[in-house]
């Protein structure tokens, strides 16, 4: 009786495949010559190998790197984008190989920012990184994970239910730290020992502004300093007369020094604010190093470039399957003091050596 033919099967053999020629119907009850058997075996082998190999279309899809959107209200060169890229490289991502960045800069225009956000939704990005004020436009996107850095309170801004479990499709980090709001007053007091009156320039459009003001006022009261509150309302996009009016009010108050809360509008006007303080011969304290680099006397706060670099870890977790709503919002733990000695000399101010020793960076 001839051997019965059955279907071909694959049998594992230490990571390879054994082809059972009997089950492949190469050997049946019909007598064959050696040449016929060789041709038949060869045909079956080619058929099975072709079945096992992925199609060109499938291989192309499997190796396509994920696309990450970058949305910024600013322009290039962008030090925060450079920081994010640096964070990606440390995690093993190589741009153009295993990750692609879709970059959109709005150059300070709100309409362009909204258009950039809409454009990224069409670019098939798997997540969007919103730099600072860009989250105002990105938050309207509900079906793509959003990772952000914000200067204010993300809960008050409506971006999160809590810091530990933000929920929804957004997470990231915040620069807001009430501890350093008080520390800025203490550092300014060291620079100006006779400080008795301190003007606080504050944008009420900034989420968390009331809490930051309270912490500043508490620190000033503890040091015997009278706080002069100078509020204004201004969007970080476009021109507004509100900040100019606030500066006129501040000038008439004739304080001994001024502290400016860090956020989008004052960041965009940092050079003008530094020049105003110099013209008024006012020692000034700001929140981020970019203010001091633009001519402000001092700054104390988290490093923005480092914060954007740490966003890469959020992106990495989301690419590996984590949900943004389950990732806790990060708060700053490391702060830097920057002192501009050029500005100090222009004000006729001698910075105490003990304060200079505390500085992470001194601009000369």
Buried (B, 14 or more C-beta within 10 A) or exposed (E): EEEEBEEBEBEEEEEEEEBBBEBBBBBEEEEEEEEEEEEBBEEBBEEBEEEEEEEEEEEEEEEEBBBBBBBBBBEEEBEBBBBBBBBBBEEEBEEEEEBBBBBBBBEBBBEBBBBBBEBBBEEEBBBBBBBBBBBBBBBEBEEBBBBBBBBBBBBBBEBBEEBEEBBBBBBBBBBBBBEBBBBBBEBBBBBBEEBEBBBBBBBEBBBBBEBBBEBBBBBBEEBEBEBBEBBBEBBBBEEBEBBBEBBEBBBEEEBBBBBBBBBBBBBBBBBBBBBBBBEBEBBBBBBBBBBBBBBBBBBBBBBBBBBBBBBBBBBBBBBEEBEBBEBEBBEBEEBBBBBBBEBBEEBEBEBEEEBBEEBEBBBE
